[in-house]
Amino acid sequence: MASTATKASASVIKVKKSDLPLACPRPEDEVWNMHPRVYLPIEKTGEATCPYCGAKYILQD
């Protein structure tokens, strides 16, 4: 999985089409930092922002 930043840094997290469907929090996130899982629609626009933590995701394929 191609994430380039953590949510705590408020940077953009780059994901690939192979990572879809996109859900936040990601499987590699720390347990203490998790919120309820939410699936983010990123296919049409190429970007999505998590309503819980504000993480911004960009599709890179």
VMD Tcl script that builds the backbone (N, CA, C; Angstrom):
set m [mol new atoms 183]
animate dup $m
set s [atomselect $m all]
$s set {name element resname resid chain x y z} {
  {N N MET 1 A 0.825 -1.171 0.000}
  {CA C MET 1 A 0.000 0.000 0.000}
  {C C MET 1 A 0.871 1.236 0.000}
  {N N ALA 2 A 0.480 2.183 -0.762}
  {CA C ALA 2 A 1.361 3.311 -1.006}
  {C C ALA 2 A 0.931 4.554 -0.255}
  {N N SER 3 A 1.129 4.578 1.029}
  {CA C SER 3 A 0.830 5.817 1.733}
  {C C SER 3 A 2.137 6.551 1.984}
  {N N THR 4 A 2.094 7.854 1.801}
  {CA C THR 4 A 3.316 8.641 1.940}
  {C C THR 4 A 3.325 9.468 3.207}
  {N N ALA 5 A 2.239 9.460 3.964}
  {CA C ALA 5 A 2.190 10.271 5.174}
  {C C ALA 5 A 1.185 9.671 6.143}
  {N N THR 6 A 1.302 10.055 7.380}
  {CA C THR 6 A 0.315 9.638 8.367}
  {C C THR 6 A -0.745 10.715 8.489}
  {N N LYS 7 A -1.865 10.374 9.046}
  {CA C LYS 7 A -2.925 11.356 9.217}
  {C C LYS 7 A -2.497 12.481 10.145}
  {N N ALA 8 A -1.658 12.169 11.113}
  {CA C ALA 8 A -1.234 13.179 12.079}
  {C C ALA 8 A -0.473 14.323 11.418}
  {N N SER 9 A 0.181 14.056 10.294}
  {CA C SER 9 A 0.954 15.108 9.642}
  {C C SER 9 A 0.104 15.978 8.737}
  {N N ALA 10 A -1.165 15.620 8.528}
  {CA C ALA 10 A -2.101 16.390 7.705}
  {C C ALA 10 A -1.609 16.549 6.272}
  {N N SER 11 A -0.847 15.603 5.769}
  {CA C SER 11 A -0.391 15.635 4.390}
  {C C SER 11 A -1.311 14.776 3.531}
  {N N VAL 12 A -1.019 14.745 2.264}
  {CA C VAL 12 A -1.786 13.941 1.323}
  {C C VAL 12 A -1.299 12.497 1.371}
  {N N ILE 13 A -2.239 11.564 1.361}
  {CA C ILE 13 A -1.912 10.143 1.328}
  {C C ILE 13 A -2.219 9.645 -0.077}
  {N N LYS 14 A -1.203 9.164 -0.763}
  {CA C LYS 14 A -1.355 8.692 -2.134}
  {C C LYS 14 A -1.718 7.215 -2.125}
  {N N VAL 15 A -2.760 6.861 -2.875}
  {CA C VAL 15 A -3.200 5.476 -2.980}
  {C C VAL 15 A -3.249 5.066 -4.443}
  {N N LYS 16 A -3.152 3.765 -4.670}
  {CA C LYS 16 A -3.209 3.214 -6.021}
  {C C LYS 16 A -4.563 2.561 -6.250}
  {N N LYS 17 A -4.899 2.325 -7.507}
  {CA C LYS 17 A -6.152 1.646 -7.835}
  {C C LYS 17 A -6.206 0.267 -7.198}
  {N N SER 18 A -5.055 -0.353 -7.017}
  {CA C SER 18 A -5.014 -1.675 -6.392}
  {C C SER 18 A -5.390 -1.613 -4.911}
  {N N ASP 19 A -5.387 -0.418 -4.300}
  {CA C ASP 19 A -5.766 -0.241 -2.895}
  {C C ASP 19 A -7.278 -0.067 -2.720}
  {N N LEU 20 A -8.017 0.044 -3.820}
  {CA C LEU 20 A -9.459 0.276 -3.745}
  {C C LEU 20 A -10.207 -1.007 -3.401}
  {N N PRO 21 A -11.342 -0.945 -2.725}
  {CA C PRO 21 A -12.032 0.253 -2.286}
  {C C PRO 21 A -11.287 0.919 -1.141}
  {N N LEU 22 A -11.319 2.232 -1.126}
  {CA C LEU 22 A -10.589 3.023 -0.144}
  {C C LEU 22 A -11.405 3.166 1.131}
  {N N ALA 23 A -10.787 2.807 2.236}
  {CA C ALA 23 A -11.435 2.970 3.541}
  {C C ALA 23 A -10.466 3.657 4.494}
  {N N CYS 24 A -11.007 4.462 5.368}
  {CA C CYS 24 A -10.217 5.126 6.397}
  {C C CYS 24 A -10.820 4.736 7.732}
  {N N PRO 25 A -10.033 4.319 8.705}
  {CA C PRO 25 A -8.583 4.264 8.728}
  {C C PRO 25 A -8.036 3.105 7.895}
  {N N ARG 26 A -6.805 3.260 7.452}
  {CA C ARG 26 A -6.134 2.243 6.641}
  {C C ARG 26 A -5.695 1.083 7.534}
  {N N PRO 27 A -5.517 -0.110 6.981}
  {CA C PRO 27 A -5.102 -1.267 7.790}
  {C C PRO 27 A -3.784 -1.059 8.532}
  {N N GLU 28 A -2.890 -0.243 8.007}
  {CA C GLU 28 A -1.590 -0.037 8.645}
  {C C GLU 28 A -1.601 1.071 9.703}
  {N N ASP 29 A -2.744 1.719 9.920}
  {CA C ASP 29 A -2.824 2.774 10.937}
  {C C ASP 29 A -2.733 2.190 12.344}
  {N N GLU 30 A -2.254 3.004 13.260}
  {CA C GLU 30 A -2.118 2.594 14.657}
  {C C GLU 30 A -3.496 2.405 15.293}
  {N N VAL 31 A -3.633 1.416 16.144}
  {CA C VAL 31 A -4.908 1.114 16.784}
  {C C VAL 31 A -5.407 2.288 17.632}
  {N N TRP 32 A -4.521 2.952 18.334}
  {CA C TRP 32 A -4.929 4.064 19.201}
  {C C TRP 32 A -5.494 5.246 18.423}
  {N N ASN 33 A -5.177 5.313 17.136}
  {CA C ASN 33 A -5.542 6.456 16.313}
  {C C ASN 33 A -6.762 6.179 15.433}
  {N N MET 34 A -7.484 5.095 15.695}
  {CA C MET 34 A -8.569 4.698 14.798}
  {C C MET 34 A -9.905 5.334 15.166}
  {N N HIS 35 A -10.699 5.528 14.136}
  {CA C HIS 35 A -12.080 5.982 14.266}
  {C C HIS 35 A -12.941 4.960 13.535}
  {N N PRO 36 A -14.256 5.067 13.549}
  {CA C PRO 36 A -15.068 4.095 12.799}
  {C C PRO 36 A -14.672 4.060 11.326}
  {N N ARG 37 A -14.667 2.863 10.756}
  {CA C ARG 37 A -14.271 2.716 9.353}
  {C C ARG 37 A -15.306 3.361 8.446}
  {N N VAL 38 A -14.817 4.132 7.499}
  {CA C VAL 38 A -15.675 4.784 6.514}
  {C C VAL 38 A -15.062 4.557 5.136}
  {N N TYR 39 A -15.906 4.178 4.170}
  {CA C TYR 39 A -15.435 3.985 2.802}
  {C C TYR 39 A -15.568 5.301 2.051}
  {N N LEU 40 A -14.498 5.665 1.345}
  {CA C LEU 40 A -14.432 6.965 0.681}
  {C C LEU 40 A -14.518 6.798 -0.833}
  {N N PRO 41 A -15.454 7.498 -1.475}
  {CA C PRO 41 A -15.573 7.437 -2.940}
  {C C PRO 41 A -14.495 8.293 -3.598}
  {N N ILE 42 A -13.501 7.630 -4.165}
  {CA C ILE 42 A -12.376 8.355 -4.757}
  {C C ILE 42 A -12.278 8.120 -6.264}
  {N N GLU 43 A -13.018 7.138 -6.774}
  {CA C GLU 43 A -12.878 6.733 -8.174}
  {C C GLU 43 A -13.231 7.831 -9.176}
  {N N LYS 44 A -14.264 8.602 -8.938}
  {CA C LYS 44 A -14.721 9.598 -9.918}
  {C C LYS 44 A -13.869 10.856 -9.939}
  {N N THR 45 A -13.535 11.377 -8.774}
  {CA C THR 45 A -12.818 12.658 -8.728}
  {C C THR 45 A -11.312 12.512 -8.572}
  {N N GLY 46 A -10.858 11.346 -8.069}
  {CA C GLY 46 A -9.430 11.145 -7.879}
  {C C GLY 46 A -8.919 11.635 -6.538}
  {N N GLU 47 A -9.823 12.169 -5.711}
  {CA C GLU 47 A -9.422 12.584 -4.367}
  {C C GLU 47 A -10.603 12.460 -3.416}
  {N N ALA 48 A -10.272 12.309 -2.135}
  {CA C ALA 48 A -11.299 12.187 -1.098}
  {C C ALA 48 A -10.707 12.624 0.233}
  {N N THR 49 A -11.566 13.120 1.117}
  {CA C THR 49 A -11.161 13.537 2.455}
  {C C THR 49 A -12.029 12.809 3.471}
  {N N CYS 50 A -11.384 12.264 4.484}
  {CA C CYS 50 A -12.098 11.540 5.526}
  {C C CYS 50 A -12.885 12.518 6.396}
  {N N PRO 51 A -14.183 12.255 6.608}
  {CA C PRO 51 A -14.977 13.160 7.435}
  {C C PRO 51 A -14.649 13.070 8.932}
  {N N TYR 52 A -13.999 11.995 9.353}
  {CA C TYR 52 A -13.649 11.832 10.770}
  {C C TYR 52 A -12.331 12.512 11.135}
  {N N CYS 53 A -11.271 12.209 10.371}
  {CA C CYS 53 A -9.942 12.681 10.766}
  {C C CYS 53 A -9.366 13.742 9.829}
  {N N GLY 54 A -10.016 13.976 8.693}
  {CA C GLY 54 A -9.543 14.996 7.771}
  {C C GLY 54 A -8.410 14.549 6.862}
  {N N ALA 55 A -8.064 13.261 6.890}
  {CA C ALA 55 A -6.998 12.770 6.013}
  {C C ALA 55 A -7.418 12.958 4.557}
  {N N LYS 56 A -6.500 13.469 3.742}
  {CA C LYS 56 A -6.782 13.684 2.329}
  {C C LYS 56 A -6.076 12.607 1.518}
  {N N TYR 57 A -6.836 11.969 0.643}
  {CA C TYR 57 A -6.326 10.893 -0.193}
  {C C TYR 57 A -6.371 11.322 -1.658}
  {N N ILE 58 A -5.319 10.947 -2.402}
  {CA C ILE 58 A -5.226 11.222 -3.837}
  {C C ILE 58 A -4.993 9.895 -4.545}
  {N N LEU 59 A -5.754 9.650 -5.619}
  {CA C LEU 59 A -5.589 8.437 -6.427}
  {C C LEU 59 A -4.475 8.666 -7.424}
  {N N GLN 60 A -3.522 7.714 -7.483}
  {CA C GLN 60 A -2.311 7.909 -8.275}
  {C C GLN 60 A -2.153 6.988 -9.464}
  {N N ASP 61 A -3.166 6.529 -10.105}
  {CA C ASP 61 A -2.954 5.620 -11.259}
  {C C ASP 61 A -3.472 6.196 -12.515}
}
mol reanalyze $m
mol bondsrecalc $m
mol representation Tube
mol addrep $m
